[in-house]
Amino acid sequence: MDIKSMKNYLYWLYCQFELITCSYLMEPWEKVLFYTFNVSMLVMVAYTAYIFFPVHISTAFQFCLHLFGSQHENTVSVVK
Amino acid sequence: MERPERAAAALGAQPRANGCSGAAHGGLRNGYVRGLPAPDTQINHIVHNGGLYKRPFNEAFEETPMLVAVLTYVGYGVLTLFGYLRDFMRQWKIEKCQNAIEREEQKDFVPLYQDFENFYTRNLYMRIRDTWNRPICSVPGAKVDMMERVSHDYNWTFTYTGRVIKGVINMGSYNYLGFAQNDGTCQQAAAKVLSRYGAGVCSSRQEMGNLDKHEELEKLVARFLGVESAMAYGMGFATNSMNIPALVGKGCLILSDELNHASLVLGARLSGAAIRIFKHNNMQSLEKLLKDAIVHGQPRTRRPWKKILILVEGIYSMEGSIVRLPEVIALKKKYKSYLYLDEAHSIGALGPTGRGVVEYFGLNPEDVDVMMGTFTKSFGAAGGYIGGKKELIDYLRTHSHSAVYATSLSPPVVEQIITSMKCIMGEDGTTFGRECVQQLAENTRYFRRRLKEMGFIIYGNEDSPVVPLMLYMPAKIGAFGREMLKRNIGVVVVGFPATPIIESRARFCLSAAHTKEMLDTALKEINEVGDLLQLKYSRHRLVPLLDRPFDETTYEETED
């Protein structure tokens, strides 16, 4: 039952997307083109995020550590 | 800056022959109304004055929510991109080109079919074309039968399946008082006249086409409107577009509301007069134009304008708003201009006895110089009329193109108008007409109230039987029309170029023929479709027309 309502909700969401982007009015081949474009953009964004996010986050984390008081540790490590 | 001021003061000092002036100085309701500082000078700005109105004037236009506007533009953006893609494919013969193109031997001529509106028709309108021009095959009363049709090539051509969709609730016809009938007294009378006179007249009014029925109709119309004389024409559109050129010409000025109907716009352009547009129902804008016209006169020569004609409509068919007639009349009197009032939608539909917007506001019909209206809507017939002073009508009889050249009204149509008009006036000995007018007012209030409660954005005046429901997004225009027809309700959806590009809407026209059950069914289905398509945009933040931002008001100018 829950899965069914979830399914309905997703379908409704898809309808809204179709209405807003006007893909509701498109011919099938245009839809294919439109969705291919959208999905490929989405995949690229996701892939980029997957590749670069961890690196960026770890650098940001390092930077934050550097800013807020973990200097001591670092100096110690340098001294050692 | 000094010149206009002095001129305005001089005008203000004249005694105003204005029936409303006593009330005009009373309740100054809003901040726009500011009199001159000295108490002994007469206040010459009476516009937007609550005291002019004898009844509450509730008209609201809710603002378009920002998110909706952005998403609408996104939709148009996607469609436009795909439109360019399709045009590209048509050009390179990848796709079959089905629209009108120049002939091979005329390829290098100036193109006939290649402007933006054509791009729109080809690439945007074509996708939702099935929502318009649906053929009906019964009398367009409260319920209507429609022919089913399908398209196998995405709306470029249609084929009829031969089936009929029966009993569609008709929310689209301008059948305000329910006189579009195929039975009843009107039909019987028209049938009797048809068997006596036949259907066609085969001549114009000036020649052999002037029947006793036409004379009878014109006397009746004059009596109905409360004017000296009236004239009837065979076509409502031509009444406007052919009579305005007869009234004004070169050296005259037309002040036209920005949302005036195409017939008024065409008539104004044909006349050759200078045309200036004021903002919709905005009296500051109108007064500024009037003042400028009087102060500056014609451009370059600076001669005074020969005539100034104000063109307004009673009910605006796309906005559902009612003209601020008391203020327009006050301004017209103050600046000594003429007023042309198009009552196409309001005649029969407004006022306690259906005499239109003049009666609705409790005004004197003599204050309106040219009263124009149509028989196509409330009277369930065809044609238009012009009413006014006897001299005006006599002048038009000899000067108007649609009087001289157009074939006169068909006798059964005339009889339909006469019978329905007498019914509204109560001269048939019943109270049926009166009840229809009341029923329409009731239906209007009920329908508008319920839609508002549901959370739709509804435009216009609360007493106007034209109810625009905002759809905004282009895909929703098509979806709304189709979904409603699926639920057996016929609606009219409107998009660009009839409306601004983002303000697409569905327009319901109420009728006295709608029963409460029909309205309830329609409302239930509208509610359902509204949930399905997410049309309930309203956040109940109403912007009364008065508080809409204006670029400039005359008052600011007179202050410096």
Boltz contact constraints between the chains, C-beta under 6 A:
constraints:
  - contact:
      token1: [A, 19]
      token2: [B, 475]
      max_distance: 6.0
  - contact:
      token1: [A, 19]
      token2: [B, 476]
      max_distance: 6.0
  - contact:
      token1: [A, 20]
      token2: [B, 71]
      max_distance: 6.0
  - contact:
      token1: [A, 21]
      token2: [B, 78]
      max_distance: 6.0
  - contact:
      token1: [A, 22]
      token2: [B, 75]
      max_distance: 6.0
  - contact:
      token1: [A, 22]
      token2: [B, 78]
      max_distance: 6.0
  - contact:
      token1: [A, 22]
      token2: [B, 79]
      max_distance: 6.0
  - contact:
      token1: [A, 22]
      token2: [B, 474]
      max_distance: 6.0
  - contact:
      token1: [A, 22]
      token2: [B, 475]
      max_distance: 6.0
  - contact:
      token1: [A, 24]
      token2: [B, 475]
      max_distance: 6.0
  - contact:
      token1: [A, 25]
      token2: [B, 127]
      max_distance: 6.0
  - contact:
      token1: [A, 25]
      token2: [B, 475]
      max_distance: 6.0
  - contact:
      token1: [A, 27]
      token2: [B, 154]
      max_distance: 6.0
  - contact:
      token1: [A, 30]
      token2: [B, 82]
      max_distance: 6.0
